[in-house]
């Protein structure tokens, strides 16, 4: 492999480009218009209780709507709008939303830099936790408690109450603001402990929320194999060098399963030269900088 390749073929340059894209999208998710557009769902995981959030969290919206099911369907089309936004985003690029667009993914990338370079690996089965959260905390429990007459905010357990994004992006800023104003720390013991544990784990395990519990990432991942943009492998050129495996931050062998539900599509693996990102437009990462693995 030629480490001097430019563009997509160089993992360091891919990481830099990804960081620039993530930072650029912060201007979308953090009040670009100076207003809180919480009636409009985003396609990323970002707490809409954050004092600077611009759009609504799609997971929070779906859980709220599930608590009002089925009556909500006769009142508004919003549940279908949220699902439509997520299906549209997933059908376009799948979990590339997670790797390149999501602000909470960027936060975890930054936290990871504060820990050891060599991270703790995770078994593949832990990713099923995302679907347990999606089915249990976003759909089934809100519907169950909603049928008993409890509004979402009144329910004893919700996805929002265990969400580290809420603790970090909303609870922490409001608590610090309270202290600055001479008040008290606003987060309770559970949320404060949740935040501390999350920060510690995120330093030692790469993107723990994304890989283990994120219901949004789990949903988008279901569309990885059918999305218009996806990873493509030229198997006949593979030298079994395992470069793609060593570069993958989530421990996938991309050459064997390039569009795995565990993949966040960071595109570091295109450095091996036999993997490329292809879209309906006919362009690919390889055409823009990849090379032959034998070089």
Secondary structure, DSSP 8 states (H G I E B T S, - for coil): --TT--GGG-HHHHHHHHHHHHHHHHHHHTTTTSS-EEEEE-SS---TTSTT--EE-HHHHHHHHHHTTTGGGGT-SHHHHHHHHHHHHHHHHTTHHHHHT-HHHHHHHHHHHTS-SS-----GGGGGHHHHHIIIIIIIHHHHHHHTT--GGGSSS-TGGG-HHHIIIIIHHHHHHHHHTT----S-HHHHHHHHHHHHHHHHSTTHIIIII-HHHHHHHTTTTTSSSEEEE-GGG-----HHHHH-TT---TTT-TT-TT-----GGGGGSSEEEE-TTS-BTTTTT---TT-
